[in-house]
Amino acid sequence: MAIDFSGISLPFNAGDLLTSAVELLGVVGPFVLLGLAVMFAPKIIGLIRNAAGSRGRTH
């Protein structure tokens, strides 16, 4: 059973929706990047410490 959307008109078009999504990403994006940095910084620091500590040694 299909729904008939022929009589419905929206107050925005696809361009408006895309513009709003990009603007929202511009506002939220820095917070997402900060969260990722907080999650991955300890792992990257540990990787660097392990690489610096095992310099010159072979397994």
C-alpha positions in Angstrom: 0.0 0.0 0.0 1.6 3.3 -1.2 1.1 6.6 0.5 0.1 9.5 -1.7 2.3 12.6 -1.1 1.2 14.5 -4.2 -0.8 17.2 -2.2 2.1 17.9 0.2 4.5 20.8 -0.2 7.4 21.4 2.0 8.7 24.9 3.1 12.3 23.9 2.1 14.0 22.2 -0.8 17.0 19.9 -1.0 19.5 22.8 -1.3 18.2 24.3 2.0 18.4 20.9 3.7 22.0 20.4 2.5 23.0 24.0 3.6 21.5 23.4 7.1 23.3 20.0 7.4 26.7 21.6 6.5 26.1 24.5 8.9 25.2 22.0 11.7 28.4 20.0 10.9 30.4 23.3 11.1 29.0 23.9 14.6 29.3 20.3 15.9 32.4 19.2 14.1 35.0 20.8 16.4 33.4 19.0 19.4 33.5 15.7 17.6 37.2 16.2 16.8 37.9 17.1 20.4 36.2 14.0 21.6 38.2 11.9 19.1 41.4 13.5 20.3 40.6 12.8 23.9 39.9 9.1 23.0 43.0 8.5 20.9 45.6 10.7 22.5 46.6 8.2 25.2 46.9 5.4 22.6 49.1 7.5 20.4 51.3 8.7 23.3 51.7 5.1 24.4 52.7 4.1 20.9 55.3 6.9 20.7 56.7 5.9 24.1 56.9 2.3 23.1 58.7 3.1 19.9 61.1 5.5 21.6 61.8 2.9 24.4 62.5 0.1 22.1 64.8 2.0 19.8 67.9 0.1 19.0 66.5 -3.2 20.3 65.2 -6.0 18.1 62.6 -8.5 19.2 
